[in-house]
Amino acid sequence: MDFLERFIDSIGRGTHTLSVKTDEVIELTEMKVDIKAIEEEIENHKLYIGQIVYKYYTQEKGTMPTSEIKRICMEIRRLEKKLYMMKDKMVRKRGYTYCKGCGQIIKKKQNYCPKCGNRVLKY
């Protein structure tokens, strides 16, 4: 293989690597946008619950709309589970994992958790 063929091959490998990294960055960015949207939705639900309670408190009549509050709380819980799963996927996509002892985010290559000292099991 002469110099030109090696050079062209090297450019091809570099282009492929760049393409893969670009796809990873785009995917992580999309995940961050989705996570932010869910966090904002959760916050809006909490604010709405506060408005309901305040309205009940200031009017001092009728009954507290507990069924509506319960429905919103259940939706918040569903969104929090979805948020946890999305954050977990993003952490793992970046090459990290969680300590089984304390929940600290750690690099997959670490043998021990820097926070609690727990030995990280390799699978």
DAJOMO-V540007 format. One record per run of one state. SS is the DSSP state (hx for helix, st for strand, lp for the rest). FROM is the first residue (numbers start at 0). LEN is the number of residues. If there is no record, write none. Layout:
{{SS:FROM:LEN} {SS:FROM:LEN}}
This chain:
{{lp:0:2} {hx:2:57} {lp:59:6} {hx:65:28} {lp:93:2} {st:95:3} {lp:98:6} {st:104:3} {lp:107:4} {st:111:1} {lp:112:6} {st:118:1} {lp:119:4}}
